[in-house]
Structure formats: C-alpha cells, structure tokens
Amino acid sequence: RRPVEQVNWYDAIEFCARLSKLTVREYRLPSEAEWEYACRAGTTTPFHFGETITGELANYNASNTYADEPNGEYQNETTPVGQFPPNAFGLYDMHGNVREWCADTWHDNYDGAPTDGSVWIENGNDNRSPLRGGSWSYNPTYCRSAIRYDYYFRRVNRINNYGFRVVCIFGRTL
C-alpha cells in the first residue's frame, strides 16, 4: 500500500522493462513534462489543490510551513497511497510521499526542450535525471508542481525518499 522507495533511476527503468515484458504493454518513466502535466491536473497554482499545502493534504515535513499555514504533523516516513486526496485526474501523492524519477536526462533549464512533452535526452547530463514531487522528508517548497530537483543527485543514488511512478503507453503493445 505504500510507494516503492530507495530505488535508483536504473532500478525504475528495469522495473518498467520487466513490467512491459510481463504485460506485453509498454511501460516507462514519465518525462518531466508528462509528470508536471499529471501533477497539475489542469491547475496553474503551486499545488493541484491550490495556493498552499498543509499536512492534511500531502505527506511532507509539515513541521515546516508554506505561506502562513500552521505547522502540521511530521510523519517521518512514507504513508499509504490514497491517504490524502487525489488530484482532478484521480492521481494520488503527486505532492509529497516520495520524490519521483523522470525519464529525461538533467538539463539546467528548458531551453531546447521538446514541445510535445516527450522524454528529453539530447544534450543532457547522462548521469543525472530530474526528481519531481517532493517527499515525506522535505519542506513544502519542494512539493510544488513546478519544482525540479536536483542536479546534484546521480541516477545511481538510492535514497530513502526516492521512488517512481510509471506511464503506460495506451494502445501500444510490445
């Protein structure tokens, strides 16, 4: 019931390959653009639920505040998926719980990024990939829909707040 954690980027890629083979459907990590689109679910606010975040809306280090919100309870671990409200697309834990690997290579900015939302690998750093979504151990600023994290962590890192979600390529079989 809890998200997978302590996985590096290569573990997540291998999981997608095995799942694809088992189901005869194509699974992969989302691109950064796909991840943010899924997180926002049609919104333009910092969080899919509005302008601010509280410990009742997501699992993050709620002992730190965002805007003028009061401190909340710090869970200090992952929580079961579905404990917090989903976004308008029905997706859970887009803010908090675990940081999620994206398929792209790291780029310092979006100059030259694909305009169709596809995975961006050209001219990036092959040792690093973006992480999105914040986590149970980070402050609320890192849970915002637009936050990109982080150039410094390598694809080989297995950290207790790193996880992933998968994209199924609808209508495509292997």
SULQUIWO-V324807 format. One record per backbone hydrogen bond with DSSP energy under -0.5 kcal/mol. CO is the residue of the C=O (numbers start at 1). NH is the residue of the N-H. E is the energy in kcal/mol with one decimal. If there is no record, write none. Layout:
co | nh | e
CO | NH | E
CO | NH | E
//
This chain:
co | nh | e
1 | 81 | -3.4
8 | 12 | -1.9
9 | 13 | -2.2
10 | 14 | -2.4
11 | 15 | -2.5
12 | 16 | -2.2
13 | 17 | -2.1
14 | 18 | -2.6
15 | 19 | -2.9
16 | 20 | -2.4
17 | 21 | -2.2
18 | 22 | -2.6
19 | 23 | -2.4
20 | 24 | -1.8
20 | 25 | -0.8
24 | 174 | -0.9
25 | 27 | -0.6
26 | 169 | -2.9
28 | 167 | -3.3
30 | 103 | -2.7
31 | 35 | -2.7
32 | 36 | -2.5
33 | 37 | -2.3
34 | 38 | -2.7
35 | 39 | -2.5
36 | 40 | -2.9
37 | 41 | -2.0
40 | 43 | -1.4
46 | 145 | -3.4
47 | 50 | -2.1
50 | 47 | -1.9
54 | 57 | -1.8
54 | 58 | -1.2
58 | 60 | -0.9
59 | 97 | -2.7
60 | 62 | -2.1
60 | 75 | -0.5
61 | 64 | -1.9
62 | 72 | -3.5
66 | 69 | -1.9
73 | 75 | -0.7
79 | 3 | -0.5
80 | 83 | -1.6
87 | 90 | -2.3
91 | 87 | -2.2
94 | 96 | -0.6
95 | 59 | -0.6
96 | 98 | -1.5
97 | 136 | -2.0
99 | 163 | -3.3
100 | 132 | -2.2
106 | 125 | -2.1
110 | 113 | -2.4
117 | 34 | -0.5
119 | 121 | -0.7
120 | 105 | -2.1
121 | 124 | -1.3
124 | 126 | -0.8
125 | 106 | -1.1
125 | 128 | -1.8
127 | 155 | -3.0
128 | 106 | -2.0
130 | 102 | -1.9
131 | 149 | -2.0
132 | 100 | -2.9
133 | 96 | -4.1
135 | 61 | -0.5
135 | 138 | -1.1
138 | 61 | -2.7
139 | 142 | -1.3
140 | 143 | -1.9
141 | 144 | -1.2
144 | 147 | -1.1
149 | 131 | -4.4
150 | 153 | -0.9
154 | 157 | -1.7
155 | 9 | -1.7
155 | 10 | -0.8
157 | 159 | -0.6
159 | 6 | -1.0
159 | 162 | -2.4
161 | 99 | -3.2
162 | 6 | -0.8
162 | 7 | -1.2
163 | 101 | -2.1
165 | 30 | -0.6
167 | 28 | -2.0
167 | 169 | -0.5
168 | 170 | -1.1
169 | 172 | -1.7
171 | 173 | -0.5
172 | 26 | -1.3
//
